[in-house]
Amino acid sequence: MSDIKINMDRSTGQIKMQELNDQMVRIIKKDFPGHIKSGRELAAYVASATAEYNGKLPIYVMYMPKLFTEKEGAFLKQTAETMHGILKRMIEEYIENPDYRPLFGFSKQAEELIMTPSFYDSLLPMARVDIFLNEEDMSFKFCEFNSDGSSGMNEDREFVNGFKDTLLYRELSKEYSLQPFELFDTWCETVKRIYGTFKNRVPEPRTGIVDFTEKGCSPEEFNAFREAFIRNGMDAVICEIRDMKYRGGILYDGEGRRIDIVYRRAVTRDVLEKSDEIKDFLAAVKDGNICLIGSFATQVIHDKIAFVNLHLKETQSFLTGEQNDFVRKHVPYTAELKKEKTDIDEIIETKDKWLIKPRDSYGAVDIYAGNKFKTDEWAGIVKKYEGTDFLVQEFCTPYRTRNLDCQLKEPGFINYSNLTGLFLYDGVFSGAYSRISDDTIIAEQYDENDIGSYIARALKQNV
């Protein structure tokens, strides 16, 4: 984008996200028992549906969705696509400039995979960038960059499917058109377009949705994508990556079916750890005989070391002035947890300002916020991980909004921390994934709950 200065031009009288949230609270209070009953029916639907994470059913959902106005939706689009441009530029620099690569500290094996050509025209086909969004002034900080293993599409879909039968949906629909995000067919169309630029494309290709089956975040989500590919005229199967065989320049799944396109859900860390078990798969990738979406080059930004490198002069040198301003404003300061990289004593003394996390993980595990520990406890954690692959990062306090947990014995409104994931399909903003928690860390290991996301358009006035 040529202009990445992000502003929200709110005219007098235009409703905002926080006002939509307050309006939902008022609607619920008018018939609290009726909404509790409706919310429990929603929870029962989700429990019987296909929304899961890390093989766990059901996903815990709250009653009230996240409603964005059209202006706020446009704001999220600009935010996400601006970040995509910056991340794509980092990948380009890594590939083109050997002097830039050592900043990432990747192993020789990882670098070889990253440098393997993709033979199509997209450097970052799939991404989900997560932000802490202040819904009052629309300020924000990035929390995480995810690439090929990005998930959450099915959780949002199942909430949307169940929510349309709720009392709250019916009441809101009297004043608003609620438009959910479509995250399955849109991805299939994106894959089609990318495959059309693939050097070794074949007619009527078959897509394999590929992962280590015990690592798959959501088998039900894989099934939803398989059905979407088939619905869009593309044969598709779910593949255990270790069962794939490479014979005569063709990659086959465990059932002997030819695979031409790989929608890679196997994250690079797992691929590296189990590379001896997937030699056939890796040989097909290196030979360029499959279209790997996305290529291993996406590891450049999936690894959290990207947060560190975005603030370095080596990266600032190839970003534009506006891009560097965007990074300084919205990417929290991050450093390696090593004496030569940061002041360990200061990290301990000012514990409430920091959290530490591993540089390459998923599922938001092993994250420690200093404000959750006493000083001596925090010092022990910092010392434990000092010198390892852990990073220290500026702590961002999430914005809190009210929501309703109808599954409690005595339901009531609670203030929850918010995290907003922004999906990007080949650089185009495609939807949001909203999560909340009554903790300050929004992760499965603490108390993560899902809610659906909508664009709300007023029926009687422009929103």
N, C-alpha and C positions, 0 to 999 in steps of 0.2 A: 504494500500500500504506500502511496506517495506521501500521505499525511497521517502520521500516527499519533498526533496530539489528541488525546481522548478527553472529550468533554461531554457533559450531560446538559443540554439546553432545555431546561424545564420551564415551560410557560405557566403563568398563574392559572390555577384551576386543574392542572393535569395531575392525575393520581400517581402515587409512587408505590414501590413495592411494600414499604412498611405500612402504608395506608391500606393496601389490599390485605395484608396480614391482620391488621386491626379490624378490618371489616369482617373477616372470617370469624374472628373471636366474637364479635357482636352478634353475628348470625347464629353461632352455636349457642350462645347464652340464652337466646330467645326460646330454644327448645333443647335444653341440655340433655335430658333423658333420651330424646329422640336421636340426637347426634351420637350419644354414647352407644346406643343400640346399632346405629348405622356404622360407626367406627369399628365395632366388634365384628360386624359382618364383613367389613373390608379386610380386617386381619384374618378372619377365617378363610376368605377367598384366597388371599396371598399364601396362607399356610397350605392350601390345597392345590396351589398353582405351581409354576415352574421357576419361581424366583429363588435363587440360592447363591451362596458365595462360599468358595472353598469346600464345596460338597455339603454345606450345612443348610438345612431347611427347617423352618421357613426363615426368610429375611424378616427382621422385626421392622414394622412400618408404623409411622405416626399417621394421624388422621388428616392433618391440614397439608395441602401441597405447597410447593413453592411457585408463586405467581410472579411472572415478569411482565411488565408493560412492553409495548412494541419498542419504545425508545430504549428501555433497558435491555431488551433483546438485541437491538442494534449495537448497543454499547458492548455487550458480551461478544458479539461477532467481531467487532473491531479489535477488542482486547485479545481474543484468541488468535485471530489471523495475524495480528502484529507479532505476537510471540512466535507463531509458526514461522514467519519470515526470518526472525532472528535465529531460531533453532536450525532452520534449513541452512542458513548462511554458515553456522558453526560446522555442520556436517560437510559442507562444500570445502571449507578451509582445511578440515582434517584430511580429507581425501587429496586435496591439491597441494598441501604444504607439509612436507615431512618435518619441518622445524616446529610445527604446531603440535604434532602428535604426542611428543613426550609429556606435555602438560596433563594428559589424561592418565598416564601410567598404566595403560592396558598391557596385558601379557602379549607375547609374540603371537600366540594362537588367536587371541581376540583381535589383534590388529590385522592378521591375515584374513579373518572372516569379514571384518569391517571393510577391508579394501577389495573384497570380491565384487566385481561389477554386477549390477542388477539387470542390465540390458533393457531397462525401460526408463521412462522420463520422470519418475517421481522419487525424490529422496526421502520423503517422510509421509508415506501414504496414510498411516493411522496414528493419531495422537489424542491424548486427553490431558489437558493442562488444568491443574486444580488451583483454585484461588480462594483466599479468604477475602470475602467481599463485604465491605461496610455498606449496608443497604440505605443508610441515610445520606452519605455524601459520595457514594460510589468509588471511594478509594479502595485499593486492594493490594494484596501481596500474593505472589505465587507460592504455592506449597510444594508442588511436585510436577514433574513432567513424565508422562507415561507414553510409550510408543506401542509396539505390536501386541503386548499383553493387555492393553487397555480393555477394561470390562465395565459392567454396570448397565449395559443397554437393556438386558432382560429384566433387571430389577425395576427400572423405570417403566418398561412396557407393562409389566404385570400390575404395578400400582395403578397405572392409567386405566388398564382394563377393568380393575376392580372399583376404582374411584367413580367411574361414570354411573354406577348404580347407587351411590351414596346420597343421603339427604343433603349434605353440604354441596355436592355437585349440582343437584337440582336447584338449590337456592341461588347459588352463584350464577347459574345459567340464565336466571331471570334478568341479570344485568350485564353479563359478560359472555362473550364467545371464548371458550377455553380451548386453545390449540396445543396439543402435545407435540413433542418432537418425534420424528420418524427416524429410527436409527438402524434399521435392518435393510429395507429395500434400497435406501440411499447408499449404504455401503456396497451392496451388490452392484449398483450402477457405477460406483467409483472403481471397483475391481475390474469391471468390464472395460472402462475407459483406459485404465492403466495397462491392462493386458493387450489392448489394441496397439500399444506402442512397444510391446515386447518383441525383441529381435527374433526369437525362435518360436513365435506363436503358431498354433495349429488350429484347424477348424474344430468347432464343438469341443472346447477344452473341458476337462473335469477338474473341479476344485477340491482340494483336500484341506479340511480345517484341522490343523496339525498341532499336537501338544504331547507332552508326557501325560498319560491319562490320570495318573495319581496326582499330578500337579495342576490339572485343569481347574481354573477358578470356578467354572460353572458348566458342567456337562449339558445342563438344560439350555444354557445360552448358546452352546455350540449347536444343539439341535434346532434352536430357533433360527440361527444363521443358515444351517443346512436347508431348512424349509424355505427360507427367503431366497437362497440361490436358485433352488429348484423352481420356485414361483416366478423367478425372473429369467427362466429359460436356460439355466446353467446347472448341469449335473454336479452334485456335490456329495461328499462323504466325510465323515469324521475319522481321523487317522491317528493311531498310536505311532508316534514318530520312530520308536525302536523297531517296529515291525516292517518298516518300509524297506523295499529292495530296489537296487539300481542295476538294471540289466540291459545291455545293448543300447545305452544312451536314453533309456526310459526309466522313470521312477514309478514303482508300483506300491500300493498300500498292502496291508497284511492279507487282504482277500484276493490279491492278484489283479486289482483294477488300476489302470493307468492313471497317473496323476500329472496334470499339466500346470495347474496353478496351486500354489501353497499359500493359504491364509495362515500366516504363522502366529500362533498364540504361545508357542514355546519361547519363553524369555531367554535372552542370550546367556545369562548366568547358568541356567539349567543346561543349555546346550553345551557350554564349555565344561561343566562338571561331568557330563555324561557323554562326552564326545566319542569315547571308545565304543559306546553302545549304538551310535547312530552314524557309522562310517558311510553307509550307503547313501543316506540322506545328504550328508555333507559333500560327498563326491558329486552328486547330481547338482547341488548348488554351485560348486566350484566349476563344473563343466558348463554351466549356463543352460542346462537342458530343462530346468523348471523355472517358472516365474515365481520368485519368492517375494511375497508381499507381507511385510516389508523385509527389505534386505537387512543384513546385520549392521549396515552403516547407521541404522537408527540407534544403536547402542551408544553412540557419541552423546546423545542428549537424554537417553533413558537413564544412564548412570548419573547419580546425583552429583558427581564431580563437575557436571556441567554448571551447577549453581556457583561453584568456586570459580571456574574458568570464565564465566560471564563477567566477572568483576576485574579480571586481569588485563593489564595493558596490551597483552598479545591479542586478546579478543577485541578490545576497544579499538585497536588499530584498523580493523577491517569492517567494523560496524559503522553506520552513519551516525552523525551527531544526535539525531532524533532517536535512533535505536539505543544509543548509549544512555541518553536521558531516561528512556523508558526502563532500561535495566536498573539504573541507579534508583529509580523511584519505586519499582515494583518487584524486584528480585531481592529477597532478604540476603544480607551479608552471610556468607558461608565460608568456612575454612576447614582444612584438614586438621584433625585433632592430634597434632604433633607439635612438640616444643618449637621446632624450627619454623613452623607455619603460623602459630598463634600463641598468645600469652595464656598458658594453662592456669596460672595463679589468678588471673583476672576472670577467667571463665568460672572458677570456683567461687571467688569472692562476690561476683555479680550474678549469681546462679539464676535469678528470676528472669534474666534477659536472654537465656539460652536454652536450646535443646540439643541433644545429640542423637544421631541416627546413622545407620550403616549406609555406605555410599551406593550399594547395589543390592536392593532387596525389593520385595513386593508384599502387599497385604498389610503394610504399615506396622510391621513388627519391629521390636527392639528400638522403640523410640522413647526417649527419656527427656522430660521437661524439668528444668531445674526448680521451677516453682512448686513441684509436687513432692520435693524432698527437703529434709533438714540439711544444713550445710555439710555436716560430716558424712551424711549418706550420699549427698551429691558429689562430694570430693572422692568418695570411694568409687562411684560409678565412672567419673571422669578418669581417674587413675587406671581403672580396669580397662578402659577402651583407648587410653592414650597410646599412640603409636600404632594403632590398628587401622583398618580401613573405615573407621567411623569419622563422621564429620560433625562439626559444631555449627549451629545455625541460629541466627537471630530468631527469638521467639515472637510469633505474631498472635496477638490475642484475637480469637474469632469473634465476629459479630453475633449477637444473640437475639433470637426471636421466639415468640411464644408458639407452642404447639400443644397438641392434646394426645396423650397416650390413653386410648380407650380400653386397653387391656388390663390396666391396673384395677385392683379391687376397689379403690376409691379414686376414680379419674379426676384429673384437674389440669389446669394449664401450667406448663413448666417452661422456663426460659432455656433454650437450647443453643449451643454453638453451631455455626453453619460452615459448611465447606461446599463449594460449587465447582464441579468438574465440567470442563468445556471440551466437547468432542470436536475433532477436526478430521475430516475425510479429504485427504489430498489437499490440505491447506484451506478447506472451506469449512466454516463453522457449521456444525450439523445438529447440535443439541446440547442440553445440559443434564448433568447428573447431580442431584441434590442429596446431601447427607447431613444429618444433625446428630448432636450428642450432648448429654448433660455434663460431659467432661470438657476440658479445654483442648484435649487431643482427640481428634475425630478419627478413630481407628477401631477395627474389629476387636483388638485386644483390650480396649476400654469399653465404650458404650456407643457403638455406631448404629444409627437407625436411618432407614431410607424413606424418602418422600418423593412423590412425582413432581415433574416440572412442566409448566405450561406458559404459553404467551397468552395473557388476558387482554382481550379487546372489548372495550365498552360498547354496548349495543346502541347507546343514544348519543355518545360523544366520542371524539378521538382520544385515545389514551396514549 
